[in-house]
Amino acid sequence: MSGGGSGDAVDPNIIISVGLIIIFVLLLIYVIGGAYLEKIHSPVGHETSIALILGLVVSAILWQVQGA
């Protein structure tokens, strides 16, 4: 049956591709953030905290988008 139906199905390959892009962007931010924090000799903070916070933000955004 064509037409009708939910029509909201997303290709699994697109989901995997977007997920990998998000992972690589977060990894890039992790590496750049770590290099920057080491350069300025920050007394507080660590690149892991940057990655965790960004991961939480990205997850919250994706959760809201998926619920819409």
N, C-alpha and C positions, 0 to 999 in steps of 0.2 A: 504494500500500500504506500504510494507516494503522496506527498502533501500531508496535511493534518498531523496528528501526533505532537509530541512535545517539541521536536526539532531543536532541542537544547544540547544534544550530544556533542561533546568535544572530542576531537581526534586525540587518542592517547599519545601519539607522537608529539603533538603540540604541547601537551602537558609536560612531557619529559623534557622537551627542548627548553621550555620556559623555566622549568625547575633547574636545569643545568646552568642556564644563563644567570639565574639568581644566585646560585651557589658560587659561580666564578666571580660575579661582581662582589659578593660578600667577602670572598677570599682575597680579591684585589684590594678592597678597602682595609681588610685585616693587615695585609702586608704593608700597605702605604701608611696606615695609622701607626703600626709598630715602628716603622722607620722614622716617622715624624716624632713620635713620643721619645724615641731614643736620641734623636737629634737635639731636641729641646731639653732633655734630661728632666722630664716631668717627675716631680716628687710623688704624685698620685696618679692613679690610672694605669691601665695596662691594655695592650691591644686586644686581649681576650674580652675585656669588658666592652670594648667598642663593638666587637663581633656579636656578642650576646645581645646588646641593646639593639643593634641594627637587625639582628635575626628576629627579635621579638616584634619590632616595628613592622618588618616585612610580613611576618606571619599574621599580625593583626590586620594589616591592610588586605592581604589575600583572603583572610577569613571573612572580612566585611564584604569584599567584592563577590566572593562565592555565595554569600547569604543573600545578596541583592537579586 
